[in-house]
């Protein structure tokens, strides 16, 4: 990614204005540079290059990026390449540059979202829907399933996984339709369910997720290079864990849906599938004792925590005192925004003598109650603007909250980049920030203030990053 022009660089002039202090303009620039550093640290192309090598005509796969001695090697007869997620094309490009064409069983398969679709040599590339699955994703999932089931003993299926993979390759279990699975996903998203809760349900409605892909691949070997978009880097949660054991159950999925008060709203067929599973009338997802995992291994090659370290270093390089607020920020976006504003006010009241960067990474949630547009990062940015106004935060701050994939919710923005003037610019546009937040309409207000963070698709996805800069 370092060699590519970054879309937001072209947006700087429109994001800067003579109507605010010069230090605010500089802070907005700095916030974007810091955010950029976090995205670069999750560059999927470079991550694959670091962990997949060709040595003496033999493939070497790193098992631990921090320990170069730990590797998986083998003289596999053929290698089958599968890549899915928002970074699928960049990861596929790196892999095909390393693995000689004669080692490949056939052309690889890459499935990504529409924004990140690009041609890759020796790959068939499919674009599909995200965050809600679509028919294109279903067709691609069926192609993946057919491909891996052809793999033989002494062959390797190399799977390249990145964030968004769960929605991009939907393959509903028998008894439910894609539309019914989409309805279930929509209900979960609107309920404010966590990513782990959503994935638990997805696993039990899917043929590929929750270890299903590994089960299909046996007896061939399987290795997954994984770019994590999940806090804590639980491999079973990333893309709903298609290549790793699943310790959750059908009963767990039902409990989640009931606790979110959406069980009665589910399609009847979805209820039937989950209830049959809970009664052991259909097989559970494979756990760690399943023989499907006898020849399976994994490498975590990028994550939100790695990107958080990068933004801390970038802030220091720009001469800010860097404070790590949280490397696992979660909770309701608007509530977390207010907590952050209060934390900042207290910090300022104690006295600061140089610029400070308060940094975080994670993935908040939004409980949809209104009819507006936005995403968790835009909602957090708008909520911070409101909290700064209500709690009278001194006018010496800039706040950025952005999704590293470049897309926040069902919008074309990555998040928001706000400052003390944002609230008043929204008012000048004849909008009410508080009403907008209540209607989950952060996109409209931030757009009116010219404070949307618009990066375009970045080609990676390691959850979200927050950058709050304050001046003395």
C-alpha positions in Angstrom: 0.0 0.0 0.0 2.9 2.4 0.4 3.4 2.5 -3.3 -0.2 3.5 -4.0 -1.8 7.0 -4.0 -4.1 7.2 -1.0 -7.6 8.5 -1.9 -7.9 10.8 1.1 -4.8 12.8 0.2 -6.9 14.3 -2.6 -9.6 15.3 0.0 -7.4 17.3 2.2 -8.1 20.7 0.6 -11.9 20.3 1.1 -11.4 19.1 4.6 -9.4 22.2 5.6 -10.8 25.7 5.9 -9.7 29.2 6.7 -12.6 29.5 9.1 -10.9 27.6 11.9 -7.5 28.0 13.7 -4.4 27.0 11.8 -3.6 24.4 14.5 -6.9 22.7 13.8 -6.0 22.3 10.1 -2.6 20.8 11.1 -4.3 18.4 13.6 -6.7 17.2 10.9 -3.7 16.5 8.6 -1.9 14.7 11.4 -4.9 12.6 12.3 -5.1 11.4 8.7 -1.4 10.6 8.6 -1.7 8.6 11.8 -4.7 6.7 10.5 -2.8 6.0 7.3 0.0 4.5 9.3 -2.4 2.1 10.9 -3.7 1.0 7.5 -0.2 0.5 6.1 0.7 -1.8 9.1 -2.2 -4.1 7.9 -1.1 -4.1 4.3 -2.3 -7.6 3.2 0.1 -7.9 0.3 3.2 -7.3 2.4 1.8 -9.5 5.2 1.6 -12.5 2.9 5.0 -11.8 1.4 6.5 -11.9 4.9 5.0 -15.2 5.8 5.1 -17.3 2.6 8.4 -18.1 1.0 9.8 -20.3 -1.8 13.1 -21.8 -0.8 14.9 -24.3 -3.0 11.7 -25.0 -4.9 9.9 -25.8 -1.7 7.1 -23.8 -0.1 7.8 -22.5 3.5 5.0 -21.1 5.6 5.6 -19.1 8.7 3.8 -20.5 11.7 4.7 -17.6 14.0 5.7 -14.2 12.5 7.6 -13.4 15.7 9.6 -16.6 15.5 11.2 -17.3 12.0 12.3 -20.8 13.0 8.7 -22.1 13.3 7.7 -23.0 9.8 5.5 -25.5 8.0 7.1 -27.0 4.9 6.2 -29.9 2.7 6.8 -31.3 -0.8 3.1 -31.1 -1.7 2.2 -32.5 -5.1 -0.1 -29.6 -5.8 -1.3 -26.5 -4.1 -4.9 -25.2 -4.2 -5.2 -21.5 -3.6 -8.4 -20.0 -2.0 -8.7 -16.3 -0.9 -11.7 -14.6 0.5 -12.4 -11.3 2.4 -11.9 -7.6 1.7 -8.2 -8.1 1.2 -8.6 -11.2 -0.9 -7.2 -9.8 -4.1 -4.0 -8.3 -2.6 -3.4 -11.5 -0.6 -3.9 -13.5 -3.8 -1.6 -11.3 -5.8 1.2 -11.8 -3.2 0.7 -15.6 -3.1 0.7 -16.1 -6.9 3.9 -14.1 -7.1 5.6 -16.5 -4.7 4.2 -19.9 -5.7 5.3 -21.0 -9.2 2.4 -21.7 -11.6 3.5 -25.3 -12.1 2.9 -26.0 -8.4 -0.8 -24.9 -8.6 -3.4 -27.6 -9.0 -5.5 -25.1 -11.1 -6.4 -21.4 -11.1 -7.0 -20.0 -7.6 -10.3 -18.5 -6.4 -10.6 -15.1 -4.8 -13.8 -13.7 -3.4 -14.0 -10.0 -2.3 -16.4 -7.2 -1.9 -17.3 -5.1 -5.0 -15.2 -2.1 -4.1 -12.0 -4.2 -3.8 -12.4 -6.4 -7.0 -9.3 -6.3 -9.2 -7.9 -8.9 -11.7 -5.2 -11.3 -10.3 -3.0 -13.5 -12.4 -3.8 -17.2 -12.1 -7.0 -16.5 -10.2 -10.7 -16.4 -10.9 -11.9 -13.3 -9.0 -15.5 -13.0 -7.8 -17.1 -10.0 -6.2 -19.9 -10.4 -3.7 -22.0 -8.5 -1.2 -20.9 -7.1 2.2 -22.0 -6.6 4.9 -25.1 -8.4 3.8 -24.6 -11.6 1.7 -25.9 -11.9 -1.8 -26.4 -14.4 -4.6 -23.0 -13.7 -6.1 -21.4 -14.7 -2.8 -23.5 -17.9 -2.6 -22.3 -18.9 -6.1 -18.7 -18.2 -5.2 -19.0 -20.2 -2.0 -20.3 -23.2 -4.0 -17.3 -22.9 -6.3 -14.9 -22.9 -3.3 -16.6 -25.9 -1.8 -16.4 -27.9 -5.1 -12.7 -26.9 -5.4 -11.5 -27.9 -2.0 -13.4 -31.2 -2.1 -11.2 -32.2 -5.1 -8.0 -31.8 -3.1 -6.2 -35.1 -2.4 -3.9 -36.4 0.2 -0.4 -35.0 -0.1 -1.8 -31.8 -1.6 -2.2 -28.5 0.2 -5.1 -26.1 0.3 -3.7 -22.7 1.1 -6.4 -20.4 2.3 -6.0 -16.6 2.6 -8.5 -15.1 4.9 -9.3 -11.5 5.7 -12.1 -9.5 7.3 -15.5 -9.6 5.7 -15.1 -13.2 4.7 -18.1 -14.4 6.6 -20.6 -12.3 4.6 -18.8 -12.8 1.3 -19.1 -16.6 1.1 -22.6 -17.5 2.4 -23.5 -21.1 2.0 -26.6 -21.8 4.0 -27.2 -25.3 5.4 -30.0 -27.4 3.9 -33.4 -26.2 5.0 -32.9 -22.4 4.8 -32.6 -20.1 1.9 -30.1 -17.3 1.3 -32.8 -14.7 1.8 -33.7 -16.3 5.2 -30.0 -16.2 6.2 -29.8 -12.5 5.1 -32.9 -11.7 7.2 -31.2 -13.3 10.2 -28.0 -11.3 9.7 -30.0 -8.1 9.3 -31.8 -8.7 12.6 -28.5 -9.5 14.4 -26.8 -6.3 13.0 -29.8 -4.1 14.0 -29.9 -5.7 17.5 -26.4 -4.5 18.4 -25.1 -8.0 18.6 -21.3 -8.3 18.9 -19.3 -9.7 16.0 -18.6 -12.9 18.1 -22.4 -13.3 18.7 -23.2 -12.8 15.0 -20.5 -15.3 14.0 -21.8 -17.9 16.4 -25.2 -17.8 14.7 -23.6 -17.7 11.2 -21.6 -20.8 11.9 -24.6 -22.9 12.7 -26.4 -21.8 9.6 -23.5 -22.4 7.2 -21.8 -25.3 5.4 -18.4 -23.5 5.3 -18.2 -21.6 8.6 -17.3 -23.0 12.0 -14.8 -25.4 10.6 -16.9 -26.5 7.7 -14.3 -25.7 5.1 -11.7 -27.7 7.0 -14.1 -30.6 7.1 -14.6 -30.5 3.3 -10.8 -30.2 2.7 -9.8 -33.4 4.5 -7.7 -35.6 3.8 -5.6 -32.9 2.1 -3.5 -30.6 4.1 -4.7 -27.1 4.9 -3.0 -23.9 6.0 -4.6 -20.5 6.5 -2.9 -17.2 6.5 -5.2 -14.9 8.4 -5.6 -11.1 8.6 -7.7 -10.5 11.7 -10.6 -8.0 12.0 -11.7 -9.4 15.4 -10.6 -8.0 18.8 -8.4 -10.5 20.6 -7.7 -12.3 17.4 -9.9 -15.3 18.1 -9.3 -17.4 15.0 -12.6 -19.1 15.4 -14.4 -15.7 15.0 -12.5 -14.3 12.0 -14.7 -14.8 9.0 -16.7 -17.1 11.3 -13.8 -19.6 11.5 -14.1 -21.7 8.4 -10.8 -23.5 9.0 -10.6 -23.7 12.8 -12.5 -25.8 15.4 -15.8 -24.4 16.8 -16.5 -24.8 20.5 -19.9 -23.1 20.2 -23.1 -25.0 19.9 -26.6 -24.7 18.4 -27.9 -24.0 21.9 -25.4 -21.1 22.2 -26.8 -19.6 18.9 -30.4 -19.9 20.2 -29.4 -18.3 23.5 -27.9 -15.3 21.7 -30.9 -14.8 19.5 -33.2 -15.0 22.5 -31.0 -12.6 24.5 -31.2 -10.1 21.7 -34.9 -10.5 21.6 -35.1 -11.4 18.0 -35.8 -15.2 18.2 -39.5 -14.7 17.5 -38.7 -12.5 14.5 -36.6 -15.1 12.8 -37.8 -17.0 9.7 -39.5 -20.2 10.8 -37.0 -22.3 8.8 -34.1 -20.8 10.7 -35.7 -21.6 14.0 -36.3 -25.2 12.8 -32.7 -25.7 11.8 -31.3 -24.4 15.1 -33.8 -26.3 17.2 -33.0 -29.6 15.4 -29.3 -29.0 16.0 -29.9 -28.3 19.7 -31.7 -31.6 19.9 -28.7 -33.4 18.2 -30.8 -34.3 15.1 -28.1 -32.7 12.9 -24.3 -32.8 13.3 -22.7 -30.1 15.4 -19.9 -27.9 13.9 -16.5 -29.7 14.3 -14.7 -29.2 17.5 -10.9 -29.5 18.3 -11.1 -33.3 18.5 -12.5 -33.7 15.0 -10.1 -35.6 12.7 -10.8 -32.9 10.1 -8.1 -30.8 11.8 -5.3 -33.5 11.8 -3.5 -31.7 9.0 -4.6 -28.1 9.5 -2.5 -25.1 10.7 -2.8 -21.4 10.8 -0.8 -18.1 10.9 -2.0 -14.8 12.1 -0.3 -12.3 9.8 -2.0 -9.0 10.7 -4.5 -7.6 13.2 -6.0 -4.5 14.8 -3.4 -4.7 17.7 -0.6 -4.5 15.2 -2.2 -1.4 13.6 -2.7 0.2 17.0 1.0 -0.2 17.7 1.6 1.5 14.4 -0.6 4.6 15.1 1.1 5.0 18.5 4.5 5.1 16.8 3.2 7.5 14.1 1.8 9.9 16.7 5.2 9.9 18.5 7.0 10.6 15.2 4.7 13.6 14.7 5.8 14.9 18.2 2.7 14.0 20.1 2.7 12.5 23.6 1.0 9.2 22.7 -1.5 7.7 25.1 -3.1 4.3 24.5 -6.7 4.7 25.5 -7.8 1.2 24.6 -6.6 -1.6 22.2 -9.9 -3.4 22.5 -12.5 -0.6 22.4 -16.0 -2.0 22.3 -19.5 -1.1 23.5 -22.2 1.2 22.1 -20.5 3.7 19.9 -22.3 6.8 21.2 -21.6 5.8 24.8 -18.0 5.2 24.2 -17.7 8.6 22.5 -19.0 10.3 25.6 -16.7 8.4 27.8 -13.8 9.4 25.7 -14.9 13.1 25.8 -15.1 13.0 29.6 -11.7 11.3 29.8 -10.2 14.0 27.6 -11.8 16.8 29.6 -10.3 15.4 32.8 -6.9 15.0 31.1 -6.9 18.7 29.9 -8.0 19.9 33.4 -4.9 18.3 34.8 -2.7 20.4 32.5 -0.8 19.4 29.4 2.2 21.2 28.0 2.5 19.7 24.6 0.2 18.1 22.0 -1.3 14.8 23.0 -2.6 11.9 20.9 -5.2 9.6 22.6 -5.3 6.5 20.5 -7.6 3.4 20.4 -8.5 0.4 18.3 -11.4 -2.0 18.4 -14.9 -2.4 17.2 -17.9 -0.7 18.7 -21.6 -1.5 18.0 -24.7 0.5 17.1 -28.2 -0.4 18.1 -30.4 0.8 15.3 -33.5 2.6 16.4 -33.8 5.3 13.7 -34.2 5.4 10.0 -31.0 7.3 9.0 -27.7 6.3 7.4 -24.3 5.8 9.0 -22.0 3.3 10.6 -20.4 2.8 14.0 -17.4 5.1 13.2 -19.6 8.0 11.9 -21.9 7.5 14.9 -19.0 7.7 17.3 -17.6 10.8 15.5 -21.0 12.6 15.7 -21.6 11.5 19.3 -18.1 12.8 20.3 -19.0 16.2 18.7 -22.2 16.4 20.7 -20.4 15.3 23.9 -17.7 17.8 23.4 -20.3 20.5 23.1 -22.4 19.4 26.1 -19.4 18.9 28.4 -17.7 22.1 27.1 -14.5 20.4 26.0 -11.9 23.2 25.3 -11.6 24.1 21.6 -8.3 22.4 20.9 -9.1 19.0 19.6 -9.6 16.9 16.5 -11.2 13.4 16.5 -11.0 10.7 13.8 -12.8 7.4 14.0 -12.4 5.2 10.9 -12.9 1.7 9.6 -9.6 0.3 8.2 -11.5 -1.2 5.2 -12.6 2.3 4.1 -16.3 1.5 4.5 -18.3 2.2 7.6 -21.6 0.4 7.6 -23.7 0.6 4.4 -22.2 3.9 3.3 -19.3 5.2 1.1 -17.4 6.7 4.0 -14.8 5.2 6.2 -15.9 7.2 9.3 -15.7 10.7 10.5 -13.1 13.4 11.1 -14.5 16.1 13.4 -13.3 19.2 15.2 -14.8 21.9 17.5 -16.4 23.6 14.5 -18.3 20.5 13.4 -21.3 21.0 15.7 -21.8 24.5 14.4 -21.4 23.6 10.8 -24.2 21.0 11.2 -26.4 23.7 12.8 -25.6 26.1 9.9 -26.8 23.4 7.5 -30.2 23.5 9.3 -29.7 20.1 10.9 -29.9 19.1 14.6 -26.9 16.9 15.6 -28.8 15.4 18.6 -31.8 14.5 16.4 -29.5 13.1 13.8 -27.8 10.9 16.4 -31.2 9.7 17.7 -32.2 8.8 14.1 -28.9 6.9 13.5 -28.3 9.5 10.7 -24.7 10.4 11.4 -23.8 10.3 7.6 -26.1 13.2 6.7 -24.9 15.5 9.4 -21.2 14.7 8.9 -21.6 15.1 5.1 -23.3 18.5 5.7 -20.3 19.6 7.9 -17.8 18.2 5.3 -16.5 15.9 8.0 -16.9 12.5 6.5 -13.7 10.5 6.3 -13.7 9.3 2.7 -10.8 7.0 1.9 -12.2 4.7 -0.7 -11.7 0.9 -0.3 -8.3 0.3 1.3 -7.9 -3.4 0.4 -7.6 -4.4 4.1 -9.7 -4.8 7.1 -8.5 -5.0 10.7 -11.5 -3.4 12.5 -11.5 0.3 13.5 -9.0 2.9 14.7 -9.6 6.1 16.7 -7.3 9.1 16.8 -8.0 12.0 19.2 -5.5 14.9 19.1 -5.5 17.7 21.6 -3.4 20.8 21.9 -2.5 22.6 25.1 
